[in-house]
Amino acid sequence: MRPQEREELLAAYALDALSGPEADEVEALVAGDPEASEQLAAYREIADLIGLEAPLCRTDPALRERMLQSAQRMRPTPTRRFPALRVAAVAAALAVLAIGVSWGVGLQRSIDTLQQESASLAAIVAADTQRIDVIETERVGSGGDEAVRTDVQGEIDTHRRIIAILADPNVQEASLESTEAGRGASGRYLWSAELGAGVVIAQQLPPLPIGTVYELWLIEGFDEVSGGTFVPTPDGDAQVLIELDFEFNPFSVAITPAPVGGAEVMPQPIVLSGWVP
């Protein structure tokens, strides 16, 4: 069994997302391998921290295979010499997690599918959190690795929050449609009243001019509130977590280009927009 396959199976088993031959294989591995037993215990601790409210079930094998293939393409070989490569490995792992979020939103929102989304994404969160141990054990004197670890933990917390929003059965949804400036981009706005948080997930946003970012806008009448700025992946995909510290009930949502740091008022052109039901 390859090390990557072993990690994925142990993480999924810790989340009670395996059954049948795969579960038997993990149980046999843990029974005869003390190191595997320790890894499983660590994954279970991480799974407890994730705290997903939706019950987890065995994931769709096709989805799991696509995630594994992307991980193989994107994750560099771990090294114990160069901190820069460790940073690249963590960044690539987070990119894989972001892909997983996009795939999850593309699936039908049945209860079974939500459980599969949560199990798949949580397994990746658990596996990638485990890799932060490399930074803990190989810290450099400059303290740079600790800063990277803090940034990575923040990204993982954000994705855990997005998973919880997706898992809310009462989540409010709105489709975001492309304007002419959006060149066929698409997106969705989801808001969880229970969590007091939302997410906008966009695909195929047009490339940005140098020195600009995208900005999310929540609109209620004449009031326009920025939901934050972001830069999408090279493929134009993005997931933007929305957390406001005041009550606001938008009628519509829009995404526009903006200068770095954000705009004081909503600029033009609008790339994506949609009405909130």
PyRosetta script that sets phi, psi and omega in degrees:
from pyrosetta import init, pose_from_sequence

init()
pose = pose_from_sequence("MRPQEREELLAAYALDALSGPEADEVEALVAGDPEASEQLAAYREIADLIGLEAPLCRTDPALRERMLQSAQRMRPTPTRRFPALRVAAVAAALAVLAIGVSWGVGLQRSIDTLQQESASLAAIVAADTQRIDVIETERVGSGGDEAVRTDVQGEIDTHRRIIAILADPNVQEASLESTEAGRGASGRYLWSAELGAGVVIAQQLPPLPIGTVYELWLIEGFDEVSGGTFVPTPDGDAQVLIELDFEFNPFSVAITPAPVGGAEVMPQPIVLSGWVP")
pose.set_psi(1, 130.3)
pose.set_omega(1, 179.1)
pose.set_phi(2, -69.2)
pose.set_psi(2, 149.9)
pose.set_omega(2, -179.1)
pose.set_phi(3, -55.5)
pose.set_psi(3, -39.8)
pose.set_omega(3, -178.7)
pose.set_phi(4, -66.1)
pose.set_psi(4, -41.7)
pose.set_omega(4, 179.1)
pose.set_phi(5, -63.7)
pose.set_psi(5, -40.0)
pose.set_omega(5, 179.7)
pose.set_phi(6, -61.6)
pose.set_psi(6, -44.9)
pose.set_omega(6, 180.0)
pose.set_phi(7, -62.2)
pose.set_psi(7, -44.8)
pose.set_omega(7, -179.1)
pose.set_phi(8, -62.0)
pose.set_psi(8, -42.2)
pose.set_omega(8, -179.2)
pose.set_phi(9, -66.7)
pose.set_psi(9, -42.5)
pose.set_omega(9, 179.6)
pose.set_phi(10, -63.5)
pose.set_psi(10, -42.4)
pose.set_omega(10, 179.9)
pose.set_phi(11, -64.2)
pose.set_psi(11, -43.8)
pose.set_omega(11, -179.9)
pose.set_phi(12, -65.9)
pose.set_psi(12, -38.0)
pose.set_omega(12, 179.4)
pose.set_phi(13, -65.1)
pose.set_psi(13, -38.8)
pose.set_omega(13, 179.4)
pose.set_phi(14, -62.7)
pose.set_psi(14, -25.9)
pose.set_omega(14, -179.8)
pose.set_phi(15, -94.7)
pose.set_psi(15, 9.5)
pose.set_omega(15, -178.5)
pose.set_phi(16, 58.3)
pose.set_psi(16, 35.0)
pose.set_omega(16, -177.8)
pose.set_phi(17, -105.2)
pose.set_psi(17, 12.0)
pose.set_omega(17, 178.0)
pose.set_phi(18, -119.7)
pose.set_psi(18, 152.8)
pose.set_omega(18, 174.3)
pose.set_phi(19, -151.8)
pose.set_psi(19, 168.2)
pose.set_omega(19, 175.2)
pose.set_phi(20, 66.4)
pose.set_psi(20, -142.2)
pose.set_omega(20, -174.6)
pose.set_phi(21, -58.1)
pose.set_psi(21, -38.1)
pose.set_omega(21, -179.2)
pose.set_phi(22, -65.6)
pose.set_psi(22, -41.5)
pose.set_omega(22, 177.8)
pose.set_phi(23, -64.6)
pose.set_psi(23, -41.3)
pose.set_omega(23, 178.2)
pose.set_phi(24, -62.1)
pose.set_psi(24, -38.5)
pose.set_omega(24, -179.7)
pose.set_phi(25, -63.6)
pose.set_psi(25, -42.7)
pose.set_omega(25, 179.4)
pose.set_phi(26, -66.3)
pose.set_psi(26, -42.1)
pose.set_omega(26, 180.0)
pose.set_phi(27, -61.9)
pose.set_psi(27, -39.7)
pose.set_omega(27, 177.8)
pose.set_phi(28, -67.4)
pose.set_psi(28, -39.4)
pose.set_omega(28, 179.3)
pose.set_phi(29, -62.9)
pose.set_psi(29, -47.0)
pose.set_omega(29, -178.2)
pose.set_phi(30, -65.4)
pose.set_psi(30, -36.4)
pose.set_omega(30, -178.8)
pose.set_phi(31, -65.0)
pose.set_psi(31, -31.2)
pose.set_omega(31, -175.9)
pose.set_phi(32, -108.9)
pose.set_psi(32, 3.5)
pose.set_omega(32, -175.5)
pose.set_phi(33, -136.9)
pose.set_psi(33, 103.4)
pose.set_omega(33, -178.9)
pose.set_phi(34, -58.0)
pose.set_psi(34, -36.1)
pose.set_omega(34, -179.9)
pose.set_phi(35, -65.2)
pose.set_psi(35, -41.1)
pose.set_omega(35, 177.4)
pose.set_phi(36, -64.1)
pose.set_psi(36, -37.4)
pose.set_omega(36, 178.3)
pose.set_phi(37, -62.7)
pose.set_psi(37, -40.6)
pose.set_omega(37, 178.1)
pose.set_phi(38, -66.5)
pose.set_psi(38, -40.6)
pose.set_omega(38, 178.2)
pose.set_phi(39, -62.0)
pose.set_psi(39, -42.6)
pose.set_omega(39, -180.0)
pose.set_phi(40, -62.5)
pose.set_psi(40, -41.6)
pose.set_omega(40, 178.6)
pose.set_phi(41, -62.1)
pose.set_psi(41, -39.5)
pose.set_omega(41, 178.9)
pose.set_phi(42, -66.1)
pose.set_psi(42, -41.5)
pose.set_omega(42, 178.7)
pose.set_phi(43, -63.7)
pose.set_psi(43, -36.9)
pose.set_omega(43, 179.5)
pose.set_phi(44, -65.5)
pose.set_psi(44, -37.2)
pose.set_omega(44, 176.6)
pose.set_phi(45, -62.7)
pose.set_psi(45, -42.9)
pose.set_omega(45, 179.4)
pose.set_phi(46, -65.0)
pose.set_psi(46, -41.3)
pose.set_omega(46, 179.4)
pose.set_phi(47, -60.4)
pose.set_psi(47, -37.6)
pose.set_omega(47, 178.0)
pose.set_phi(48, -64.1)
pose.set_psi(48, -35.0)
pose.set_omega(48, -179.6)
pose.set_phi(49, -71.5)
pose.set_psi(49, -30.6)
pose.set_omega(49, -178.4)
pose.set_phi(50, -61.3)
pose.set_psi(50, -43.4)
pose.set_omega(50, 172.3)
pose.set_phi(51, 59.6)
pose.set_psi(51, 42.6)
pose.set_omega(51, 177.8)
pose.set_phi(52, -68.5)
pose.set_psi(52, 137.8)
pose.set_omega(52, 179.7)
pose.set_phi(53, -80.4)
pose.set_psi(53, -29.6)
pose.set_omega(53, -178.4)
pose.set_phi(54, -75.7)
pose.set_psi(54, 137.7)
pose.set_omega(54, 176.9)
pose.set_phi(55, -64.5)
pose.set_psi(55, 144.6)
pose.set_omega(55, -177.4)
pose.set_phi(56, -98.1)
pose.set_psi(56, 147.2)
pose.set_omega(56, 176.5)
pose.set_phi(57, -138.2)
pose.set_psi(57, 176.3)
pose.set_omega(57, -178.3)
pose.set_phi(58, -65.4)
pose.set_psi(58, 134.4)
pose.set_omega(58, -174.2)
pose.set_phi(59, -80.8)
pose.set_psi(59, 162.1)
pose.set_omega(59, 176.0)
pose.set_phi(60, -63.6)
pose.set_psi(60, 123.0)
pose.set_omega(60, -178.0)
pose.set_phi(61, -57.9)
pose.set_psi(61, -35.3)
pose.set_omega(61, -179.3)
pose.set_phi(62, -65.7)
pose.set_psi(62, -40.6)
pose.set_omega(62, 178.1)
pose.set_phi(63, -64.3)
pose.set_psi(63, -43.7)
pose.set_omega(63, 179.7)
pose.set_phi(64, -61.6)
pose.set_psi(64, -40.5)
pose.set_omega(64, -178.9)
pose.set_phi(65, -66.2)
pose.set_psi(65, -40.0)
pose.set_omega(65, 178.6)
pose.set_phi(66, -63.9)
pose.set_psi(66, -39.2)
pose.set_omega(66, 179.1)
pose.set_phi(67, -64.9)
pose.set_psi(67, -42.2)
pose.set_omega(67, 179.9)
pose.set_phi(68, -63.9)
pose.set_psi(68, -40.9)
pose.set_omega(68, 179.7)
pose.set_phi(69, -63.8)
pose.set_psi(69, -41.4)
pose.set_omega(69, 178.1)
pose.set_phi(70, -65.5)
pose.set_psi(70, -39.7)
pose.set_omega(70, 179.4)
pose.set_phi(71, -62.4)
pose.set_psi(71, -40.7)
pose.set_omega(71, -179.8)
pose.set_phi(72, -64.9)
pose.set_psi(72, -35.8)
pose.set_omega(72, -179.2)
pose.set_phi(73, -74.3)
pose.set_psi(73, -33.8)
pose.set_omega(73, -167.7)
pose.set_phi(74, -98.8)
pose.set_psi(74, -30.0)
pose.set_omega(74, -173.5)
pose.set_phi(75, -84.2)
pose.set_psi(75, 121.5)
pose.set_omega(75, 176.4)
pose.set_phi(76, -72.4)
pose.set_psi(76, 162.8)
pose.set_omega(76, 178.0)
pose.set_phi(77, -65.1)
pose.set_psi(77, 129.6)
pose.set_omega(77, -179.6)
pose.set_phi(78, -60.3)
pose.set_psi(78, 142.5)
pose.set_omega(78, 177.4)
pose.set_phi(79, -129.9)
pose.set_psi(79, 151.2)
pose.set_omega(79, 179.9)
pose.set_phi(80, -111.0)
pose.set_psi(80, 17.9)
pose.set_omega(80, -178.0)
pose.set_phi(81, -114.1)
pose.set_psi(81, -44.7)
pose.set_omega(81, -168.3)
pose.set_phi(82, -111.7)
pose.set_psi(82, 112.7)
pose.set_omega(82, 178.9)
pose.set_phi(83, -55.1)
pose.set_psi(83, -34.7)
pose.set_omega(83, -178.7)
pose.set_phi(84, -61.0)
pose.set_psi(84, -37.9)
pose.set_omega(84, 179.2)
pose.set_phi(85, -70.8)
pose.set_psi(85, -33.4)
pose.set_omega(85, 176.6)
pose.set_phi(86, -64.4)
pose.set_psi(86, -40.8)
pose.set_omega(86, 177.6)
pose.set_phi(87, -61.7)
pose.set_psi(87, -42.6)
pose.set_omega(87, 179.3)
pose.set_phi(88, -62.8)
pose.set_psi(88, -38.5)
pose.set_omega(88, -179.9)
pose.set_phi(89, -63.7)
pose.set_psi(89, -41.9)
pose.set_omega(89, 179.4)
pose.set_phi(90, -66.5)
pose.set_psi(90, -42.1)
pose.set_omega(90, 179.1)
pose.set_phi(91, -61.8)
pose.set_psi(91, -41.3)
pose.set_omega(91, 179.0)
pose.set_phi(92, -65.1)
pose.set_psi(92, -38.1)
pose.set_omega(92, 179.0)
pose.set_phi(93, -62.9)
pose.set_psi(93, -39.7)
pose.set_omega(93, 178.1)
pose.set_phi(94, -67.1)
pose.set_psi(94, -33.6)
pose.set_omega(94, 176.2)
pose.set_phi(95, -63.1)
pose.set_psi(95, -40.2)
pose.set_omega(95, 177.2)
pose.set_phi(96, -61.9)
pose.set_psi(96, -40.7)
pose.set_omega(96, 179.0)
pose.set_phi(97, -62.7)
pose.set_psi(97, -40.7)
pose.set_omega(97, 178.4)
pose.set_phi(98, -62.5)
pose.set_psi(98, -39.1)
pose.set_omega(98, 176.4)
pose.set_phi(99, -60.5)
pose.set_psi(99, -40.9)
pose.set_omega(99, -179.9)
pose.set_phi(100, -60.7)
pose.set_psi(100, -38.4)
pose.set_omega(100, 178.2)
pose.set_phi(101, -64.3)
pose.set_psi(101, -43.4)
pose.set_omega(101, 179.7)
pose.set_phi(102, -62.1)
pose.set_psi(102, -43.5)
pose.set_omega(102, 177.6)
pose.set_phi(103, -60.6)
pose.set_psi(103, -41.9)
pose.set_omega(103, -176.6)
pose.set_phi(104, -61.3)
pose.set_psi(104, -40.7)
pose.set_omega(104, -178.8)
pose.set_phi(105, -69.9)
pose.set_psi(105, -27.2)
pose.set_omega(105, 179.1)
pose.set_phi(106, -72.6)
pose.set_psi(106, -15.5)
pose.set_omega(106, -179.7)
pose.set_phi(107, -80.5)
pose.set_psi(107, 160.7)
pose.set_omega(107, 176.9)
pose.set_phi(108, -65.5)
pose.set_psi(108, 145.7)
pose.set_omega(108, -173.1)
pose.set_phi(109, -93.3)
pose.set_psi(109, 50.3)
pose.set_omega(109, 170.0)
pose.set_phi(110, -79.8)
pose.set_psi(110, 163.0)
pose.set_omega(110, -179.6)
pose.set_phi(111, -61.9)
pose.set_psi(111, -42.4)
pose.set_omega(111, 179.0)
pose.set_phi(112, -59.7)
pose.set_psi(112, -41.8)
pose.set_omega(112, -179.0)
pose.set_phi(113, -66.8)
pose.set_psi(113, -40.0)
pose.set_omega(113, 178.2)
pose.set_phi(114, -61.1)
pose.set_psi(114, -38.8)
pose.set_omega(114, 177.8)
pose.set_phi(115, -64.8)
pose.set_psi(115, -40.5)
pose.set_omega(115, 179.1)
pose.set_phi(116, -66.1)
pose.set_psi(116, -42.6)
pose.set_omega(116, 176.0)
pose.set_phi(117, -55.3)
pose.set_psi(117, -51.8)
pose.set_omega(117, -174.7)
pose.set_phi(118, -61.8)
pose.set_psi(118, -43.7)
pose.set_omega(118, -178.9)
pose.set_phi(119, -64.3)
pose.set_psi(119, -44.6)
pose.set_omega(119, -178.5)
pose.set_phi(120, -64.4)
pose.set_psi(120, -48.5)
pose.set_omega(120, -177.3)
pose.set_phi(121, -68.7)
pose.set_psi(121, -38.6)
pose.set_omega(121, 179.8)
pose.set_phi(122, -66.2)
pose.set_psi(122, -35.6)
pose.set_omega(122, 178.1)
pose.set_phi(123, -63.4)
pose.set_psi(123, -39.3)
pose.set_omega(123, 179.0)
pose.set_phi(124, -69.7)
pose.set_psi(124, -40.4)
pose.set_omega(124, 175.9)
pose.set_phi(125, -57.7)
pose.set_psi(125, -45.3)
pose.set_omega(125, -178.8)
pose.set_phi(126, -63.3)
pose.set_psi(126, -45.8)
pose.set_omega(126, -178.1)
pose.set_phi(127, -65.0)
pose.set_psi(127, -41.1)
pose.set_omega(127, -177.5)
pose.set_phi(128, -75.8)
pose.set_psi(128, -30.7)
pose.set_omega(128, 174.8)
pose.set_phi(129, -62.7)
pose.set_psi(129, -37.6)
pose.set_omega(129, 179.3)
pose.set_phi(130, -59.6)
pose.set_psi(130, -33.3)
pose.set_omega(130, -177.3)
pose.set_phi(131, -70.8)
pose.set_psi(131, -16.2)
pose.set_omega(131, 177.0)
pose.set_phi(132, -64.1)
pose.set_psi(132, -21.4)
pose.set_omega(132, 178.5)
pose.set_phi(133, -57.7)
pose.set_psi(133, -29.0)
pose.set_omega(133, 178.1)
pose.set_phi(134, -59.8)
pose.set_psi(134, -41.8)
pose.set_omega(134, 179.3)
pose.set_phi(135, -68.2)
pose.set_psi(135, -38.5)
pose.set_omega(135, -180.0)
pose.set_phi(136, -62.2)
pose.set_psi(136, -42.2)
pose.set_omega(136, -173.0)
pose.set_phi(137, -86.6)
pose.set_psi(137, -16.0)
pose.set_omega(137, -176.4)
pose.set_phi(138, -124.6)
pose.set_psi(138, 39.0)
pose.set_omega(138, -177.8)
pose.set_phi(139, -60.5)
pose.set_psi(139, 138.4)
pose.set_omega(139, 175.5)
pose.set_phi(140, -93.4)
pose.set_psi(140, 160.6)
pose.set_omega(140, -174.3)
pose.set_phi(141, -63.2)
pose.set_psi(141, -24.8)
pose.set_omega(141, -176.9)
pose.set_phi(142, -72.1)
pose.set_psi(142, -15.9)
pose.set_omega(142, -177.5)
pose.set_phi(143, 82.5)
pose.set_psi(143, 4.4)
pose.set_omega(143, -178.5)
pose.set_phi(144, -62.6)
pose.set_psi(144, -37.2)
pose.set_omega(144, -178.8)
pose.set_phi(145, -63.8)
pose.set_psi(145, -36.0)
pose.set_omega(145, 179.8)
pose.set_phi(146, -64.8)
pose.set_psi(146, -38.8)
pose.set_omega(146, 177.3)
pose.set_phi(147, -63.8)
pose.set_psi(147, -41.1)
pose.set_omega(147, 178.0)
pose.set_phi(148, -63.5)
pose.set_psi(148, -42.4)
pose.set_omega(148, -179.7)
pose.set_phi(149, -60.0)
pose.set_psi(149, -41.7)
pose.set_omega(149, 179.1)
pose.set_phi(150, -62.8)
pose.set_psi(150, -43.5)
pose.set_omega(150, 178.7)
pose.set_phi(151, -62.5)
pose.set_psi(151, -43.3)
pose.set_omega(151, -178.8)
pose.set_phi(152, -64.3)
pose.set_psi(152, -42.0)
pose.set_omega(152, 179.6)
pose.set_phi(153, -62.1)
pose.set_psi(153, -37.8)
pose.set_omega(153, 176.7)
pose.set_phi(154, -63.0)
pose.set_psi(154, -40.3)
pose.set_omega(154, 177.7)
pose.set_phi(155, -64.3)
pose.set_psi(155, -41.6)
pose.set_omega(155, 179.9)
pose.set_phi(156, -64.6)
pose.set_psi(156, -41.8)
pose.set_omega(156, 178.0)
pose.set_phi(157, -60.9)
pose.set_psi(157, -39.5)
pose.set_omega(157, 178.2)
pose.set_phi(158, -61.9)
pose.set_psi(158, -45.1)
pose.set_omega(158, -178.8)
pose.set_phi(159, -69.0)
pose.set_psi(159, -32.4)
pose.set_omega(159, 174.4)
pose.set_phi(160, -63.0)
pose.set_psi(160, -38.9)
pose.set_omega(160, 178.7)
pose.set_phi(161, -65.3)
pose.set_psi(161, -41.2)
pose.set_omega(161, 178.4)
pose.set_phi(162, -63.3)
pose.set_psi(162, -41.6)
pose.set_omega(162, 178.2)
pose.set_phi(163, -58.6)
pose.set_psi(163, -44.0)
pose.set_omega(163, -179.0)
pose.set_phi(164, -63.7)
pose.set_psi(164, -37.7)
pose.set_omega(164, 177.7)
pose.set_phi(165, -64.3)
pose.set_psi(165, -45.3)
pose.set_omega(165, 178.9)
pose.set_phi(166, -60.9)
pose.set_psi(166, -32.4)
pose.set_omega(166, -175.6)
pose.set_phi(167, -82.1)
pose.set_psi(167, -9.5)
pose.set_omega(167, -179.4)
pose.set_phi(168, -70.6)
pose.set_psi(168, 116.8)
pose.set_omega(168, -178.3)
pose.set_phi(169, -66.6)
pose.set_psi(169, -17.2)
pose.set_omega(169, -179.2)
pose.set_phi(170, -104.5)
pose.set_psi(170, 19.0)
pose.set_omega(170, -177.4)
pose.set_phi(171, -61.9)
pose.set_psi(171, 139.4)
pose.set_omega(171, 178.4)
pose.set_phi(172, -89.5)
pose.set_psi(172, 133.2)
pose.set_omega(172, -174.3)
pose.set_phi(173, -125.2)
pose.set_psi(173, 149.7)
pose.set_omega(173, 173.0)
pose.set_phi(174, -148.7)
pose.set_psi(174, 136.5)
pose.set_omega(174, 176.5)
pose.set_phi(175, -81.3)
pose.set_psi(175, 141.3)
pose.set_omega(175, 176.0)
pose.set_phi(176, -107.2)
pose.set_psi(176, 124.2)
pose.set_omega(176, -176.3)
pose.set_phi(177, -102.4)
pose.set_psi(177, 148.0)
pose.set_omega(177, -179.7)
pose.set_phi(178, -77.8)
pose.set_psi(178, 140.1)
pose.set_omega(178, 168.1)
pose.set_phi(179, -90.3)
pose.set_psi(179, -177.3)
pose.set_omega(179, 177.1)
pose.set_phi(180, -60.4)
pose.set_psi(180, -37.0)
pose.set_omega(180, 179.5)
pose.set_phi(181, -69.3)
pose.set_psi(181, -20.9)
pose.set_omega(181, -178.9)
pose.set_phi(182, -79.4)
pose.set_psi(182, -14.0)
pose.set_omega(182, 175.2)
pose.set_phi(183, 51.7)
pose.set_psi(183, 43.3)
pose.set_omega(183, 175.6)
pose.set_phi(184, 88.4)
pose.set_psi(184, 9.3)
pose.set_omega(184, 176.8)
pose.set_phi(185, -65.4)
pose.set_psi(185, 163.0)
pose.set_omega(185, 178.3)
pose.set_phi(186, -145.2)
pose.set_psi(186, 166.1)
pose.set_omega(186, 180.0)
pose.set_phi(187, -172.9)
pose.set_psi(187, 173.5)
pose.set_omega(187, 177.6)
pose.set_phi(188, -142.0)
pose.set_psi(188, 145.6)
pose.set_omega(188, 174.4)
pose.set_phi(189, -112.5)
pose.set_psi(189, 129.2)
pose.set_omega(189, 178.4)
pose.set_phi(190, -129.5)
pose.set_psi(190, 133.6)
pose.set_omega(190, -179.4)
pose.set_phi(191, -130.3)
pose.set_psi(191, 129.0)
pose.set_omega(191, 176.7)
pose.set_phi(192, -105.6)
pose.set_psi(192, 109.0)
pose.set_omega(192, 178.5)
pose.set_phi(193, -64.7)
pose.set_psi(193, -34.3)
pose.set_omega(193, -178.6)
pose.set_phi(194, -64.3)
pose.set_psi(194, -39.6)
pose.set_omega(194, -178.7)
pose.set_phi(195, -89.9)
pose.set_psi(195, -13.9)
pose.set_omega(195, -176.4)
pose.set_phi(196, 63.8)
pose.set_psi(196, 34.9)
pose.set_omega(196, -177.3)
pose.set_phi(197, -150.3)
pose.set_psi(197, 158.7)
pose.set_omega(197, 179.1)
pose.set_phi(198, -144.9)
pose.set_psi(198, 179.6)
pose.set_omega(198, 178.9)
pose.set_phi(199, -149.5)
pose.set_psi(199, 141.8)
pose.set_omega(199, 168.8)
pose.set_phi(200, -110.4)
pose.set_psi(200, 128.0)
pose.set_omega(200, -179.7)
pose.set_phi(201, -119.0)
pose.set_psi(201, 118.2)
pose.set_omega(201, -175.3)
pose.set_phi(202, -119.9)
pose.set_psi(202, 149.8)
pose.set_omega(202, 177.6)
pose.set_phi(203, -130.0)
pose.set_psi(203, 144.2)
pose.set_omega(203, 172.4)
pose.set_phi(204, 59.4)
pose.set_psi(204, 40.7)
pose.set_omega(204, 173.1)
pose.set_phi(205, -66.8)
pose.set_psi(205, 143.5)
pose.set_omega(205, -179.8)
pose.set_phi(206, -63.6)
pose.set_psi(206, 152.1)
pose.set_omega(206, 176.1)
pose.set_phi(207, -59.0)
pose.set_psi(207, 146.8)
pose.set_omega(207, -178.3)
pose.set_phi(208, -93.6)
pose.set_psi(208, 145.8)
pose.set_omega(208, 170.3)
pose.set_phi(209, -64.4)
pose.set_psi(209, 155.2)
pose.set_omega(209, 178.7)
pose.set_phi(210, -59.4)
pose.set_psi(210, 136.2)
pose.set_omega(210, 178.0)
pose.set_phi(211, 86.3)
pose.set_psi(211, 10.5)
pose.set_omega(211, 178.2)
pose.set_phi(212, -127.7)
pose.set_psi(212, 162.2)
pose.set_omega(212, 177.0)
pose.set_phi(213, -134.1)
pose.set_psi(213, 176.9)
pose.set_omega(213, 170.0)
pose.set_phi(214, -97.6)
pose.set_psi(214, 149.2)
pose.set_omega(214, 177.1)
pose.set_phi(215, -130.5)
pose.set_psi(215, 137.0)
pose.set_omega(215, 178.9)
pose.set_phi(216, -94.3)
pose.set_psi(216, 135.3)
pose.set_omega(216, -178.6)
pose.set_phi(217, -124.9)
pose.set_psi(217, 134.6)
pose.set_omega(217, 173.5)
pose.set_phi(218, -108.2)
pose.set_psi(218, 126.8)
pose.set_omega(218, -169.2)
pose.set_phi(219, -122.1)
pose.set_psi(219, 127.3)
pose.set_omega(219, 175.3)
pose.set_phi(220, -131.6)
pose.set_psi(220, 103.0)
pose.set_omega(220, -176.0)
pose.set_phi(221, 63.4)
pose.set_psi(221, -121.8)
pose.set_omega(221, 178.6)
pose.set_phi(222, -93.8)
pose.set_psi(222, 0.5)
pose.set_omega(222, -179.7)
pose.set_phi(223, -91.5)
pose.set_psi(223, 127.7)
pose.set_omega(223, 178.5)
pose.set_phi(224, -121.9)
pose.set_psi(224, 119.1)
pose.set_omega(224, -177.8)
pose.set_phi(225, -114.8)
pose.set_psi(225, 130.3)
pose.set_omega(225, 178.1)
pose.set_phi(226, -74.8)
pose.set_psi(226, 131.8)
pose.set_omega(226, 174.7)
pose.set_phi(227, -95.4)
pose.set_psi(227, 5.5)
pose.set_omega(227, 178.0)
pose.set_phi(228, 116.8)
pose.set_psi(228, 159.8)
pose.set_omega(228, 177.4)
pose.set_phi(229, -103.6)
pose.set_psi(229, 158.8)
pose.set_omega(229, -179.4)
pose.set_phi(230, -160.8)
pose.set_psi(230, 162.2)
pose.set_omega(230, 174.0)
pose.set_phi(231, -122.2)
pose.set_psi(231, 124.3)
pose.set_omega(231, -178.3)
pose.set_phi(232, -74.8)
pose.set_psi(232, 172.9)
pose.set_omega(232, 174.7)
pose.set_phi(233, -68.6)
pose.set_psi(233, 169.0)
pose.set_omega(233, 176.4)
pose.set_phi(234, -56.6)
pose.set_psi(234, -25.1)
pose.set_omega(234, 177.8)
pose.set_phi(235, -84.0)
pose.set_psi(235, -2.7)
pose.set_omega(235, 179.0)
pose.set_phi(236, 87.7)
pose.set_psi(236, 16.2)
pose.set_omega(236, -179.0)
pose.set_phi(237, -98.4)
pose.set_psi(237, 149.1)
pose.set_omega(237, -179.8)
pose.set_phi(238, -158.1)
pose.set_psi(238, 149.3)
pose.set_omega(238, 171.6)
pose.set_phi(239, -127.5)
pose.set_psi(239, 119.9)
pose.set_omega(239, -175.8)
pose.set_phi(240, -117.1)
pose.set_psi(240, 115.1)
pose.set_omega(240, 177.7)
pose.set_phi(241, -78.1)
pose.set_psi(241, 134.9)
pose.set_omega(241, -179.3)
pose.set_phi(242, -113.9)
pose.set_psi(242, 119.2)
pose.set_omega(242, 176.5)
pose.set_phi(243, -137.8)
pose.set_psi(243, 108.8)
pose.set_omega(243, 179.9)
pose.set_phi(244, -101.9)
pose.set_psi(244, 143.9)
pose.set_omega(244, 179.1)
pose.set_phi(245, -96.0)
pose.set_psi(245, 18.4)
pose.set_omega(245, 176.4)
pose.set_phi(246, -148.7)
pose.set_psi(246, 161.8)
pose.set_omega(246, -178.0)
pose.set_phi(247, -79.0)
pose.set_psi(247, 131.1)
pose.set_omega(247, -179.6)
pose.set_phi(248, -153.7)
pose.set_psi(248, 129.2)
pose.set_omega(248, -177.6)
pose.set_phi(249, -117.7)
pose.set_psi(249, 89.2)
pose.set_omega(249, -175.0)
pose.set_phi(250, -69.3)
pose.set_psi(250, 145.8)
pose.set_omega(250, 173.3)
pose.set_phi(251, -87.6)
pose.set_psi(251, -28.2)
pose.set_omega(251, -178.4)
pose.set_phi(252, -149.7)
pose.set_psi(252, 165.6)
pose.set_omega(252, -178.9)
pose.set_phi(253, -130.6)
pose.set_psi(253, 142.1)
pose.set_omega(253, 179.7)
pose.set_phi(254, -143.7)
pose.set_psi(254, 154.3)
pose.set_omega(254, 174.2)
pose.set_phi(255, -124.6)
pose.set_psi(255, 130.7)
pose.set_omega(255, -179.4)
pose.set_phi(256, -134.8)
pose.set_psi(256, 157.9)
pose.set_omega(256, 166.3)
pose.set_phi(257, -67.9)
pose.set_psi(257, 153.2)
pose.set_omega(257, -179.5)
pose.set_phi(258, -155.5)
pose.set_psi(258, 159.9)
pose.set_omega(258, 174.4)
pose.set_phi(259, -68.9)
pose.set_psi(259, 157.7)
pose.set_omega(259, 177.1)
pose.set_phi(260, -57.1)
pose.set_psi(260, 131.8)
pose.set_omega(260, -176.2)
pose.set_phi(261, 97.3)
pose.set_psi(261, -13.0)
pose.set_omega(261, 176.6)
pose.set_phi(262, 95.4)
pose.set_psi(262, 163.9)
pose.set_omega(262, -179.6)
pose.set_phi(263, -106.2)
pose.set_psi(263, 153.9)
pose.set_omega(263, 178.5)
pose.set_phi(264, -75.5)
pose.set_psi(264, -34.8)
pose.set_omega(264, 175.0)
pose.set_phi(265, -128.9)
pose.set_psi(265, 157.1)
pose.set_omega(265, -175.9)
pose.set_phi(266, -64.4)
pose.set_psi(266, 120.1)
pose.set_omega(266, -179.7)
pose.set_phi(267, -84.7)
pose.set_psi(267, 176.2)
pose.set_omega(267, 174.4)
pose.set_phi(268, -115.4)
pose.set_psi(268, 155.6)
pose.set_omega(268, 3.7)
pose.set_phi(269, -88.3)
pose.set_psi(269, 156.3)
pose.set_omega(269, 171.1)
pose.set_phi(270, -78.6)
pose.set_psi(270, 134.0)
pose.set_omega(270, -178.4)
pose.set_phi(271, -97.5)
pose.set_psi(271, -44.7)
pose.set_omega(271, 177.7)
pose.set_phi(272, -132.7)
pose.set_psi(272, 146.0)
pose.set_omega(272, 175.7)
pose.set_phi(273, -157.4)
pose.set_psi(273, 159.0)
pose.set_omega(273, 178.4)
pose.set_phi(274, -166.4)
pose.set_psi(274, 153.2)
pose.set_omega(274, 178.4)
pose.set_phi(275, -89.6)
pose.set_psi(275, 138.7)
pose.set_omega(275, 178.4)
pose.set_phi(276, -88.9)
pose.set_psi(276, 123.5)
pose.set_omega(276, -178.1)
pose.set_phi(277, -67.7)
pose.dump_pdb("model.pdb")
